[in-house]
Amino acid sequence: MTRVNRAWEEAQKHLVGGVNSPVRSFKSVGGDPIFMERGAGACLYDNQGKRYIDYCLSWGALLFGHADKTTIEAIRKQAAKGTTFGTATEYETALAVEIKKAFPDMEKIRFTSSGTEAVMSAIRLARGVVRKDRLVKFEGCYHGHADSLLVKAGSGLATLGSPDSEGVPADLARLTSVLPYNDSEAVVHFFKKIRGVACVIVEPVAGNMGVVPARKEFLDTLRRETKKNGALLIFDEVISGFRVGFGGAQHVYGIKPDLTILGKIIGGGLPVGAFGGSSSLMSALSPLGKVYQAGTLSGNPLSMVAGKSVLSRVSKATTEEMRKKTDSFLNEMRSIFKKKNVPVSIQSVGSMFTIFFSRKPVRNFQDSLESDQNAFKRFFHAMVRSGVYIPPSAFETYFVSSAHGAAEFQKTLNVVKKL
Ligand code: PMP
């Protein structure tokens, strides 16, 4: 038995399904998962020493690639001073200041340990402030695995073909309404019929049904209807945050949400999440207000210094440069598929992209489901065999880091040419 298989056998003896997050199990693409051992720049190395150019980048977390020297040095220095104190630290303020350079409307910020936690807390805050209970989300958007949001969620769950999760109380699920993405009419119609909405949460550039940008007019409708009906608008920018551009989708679209969720990149590869909004809104949160929220490892020094080391090196110029190189790489990719006569819709915003095996552009979750998933499975395995690692699901986003250069792009294009 090869070492990969042995690792998989062992993992399944001790971990549920051999993994700690379902999409890693390769259930939707088949075959055994690959066990990675280390990363460097644009590449991952598995436990047999095989090298892969990585377009998953820990699901978008690594803007500067794997084992980025400056980030590692910041973590090393901090680790020597202590990893967690459970007290106030200046590191938290320092990261908040960096975030506000890109997201000035997050006047006050609260850090958490994951995106899920940040979303869950932001929704509690919205419900506490608005004093209503209903939550609206959109098909194909994923906002983590809090009970109220596992109602027809996309991402891993869609991949597993199960729209809901068992264990979510029906009474709670009933408080969540799920509307089609990019459908303004459905939103207007909904608000005409339904009262009691605390908040609407949306990925302004969706990454969890593959990359699907919102239409400007759709986000404008959300802003207008929430305002009109006394509900809060929450932009979940856990993926789009520093990917679609400096300042996130809210800057690109010129729309100010009431609350913003961030994660991934802002922790430089260590566990983190954050939510924020205007000072007056955020002051409803404990210890100032009556909406309770807390966390032992929230704002822990390692995540804070790692995040600061990344964000202090990110600017409009950085994100713009990443967009440009992603665009030119994808243009070449498109012409290869065209020559091969394979219908694809390659969709990208900034440094995030998805190759949909679809004859038409993907505008919503239904379109994404209609893409050719068997073609994706074949593509995935062929890429991985040839040393290019992409996310193991047709409903995910591929990412480019600053460490991806001409050599990596050329090798990737050569692999696609030979498929
Ligand atoms: N929101 C979005 C848009 C996400 O993509 C994710 C995770 N991929 C989350 C929230 C949840 O974040 P976490 O996995 O850190 O809990």
Residues whose N, C-alpha, C, O or C-beta is under 5 A from the ligand:
A	BS01	PMP	S114 G115 T116 E117 Y142 H143 G144 E203 D236 V238 I239 G263 V272
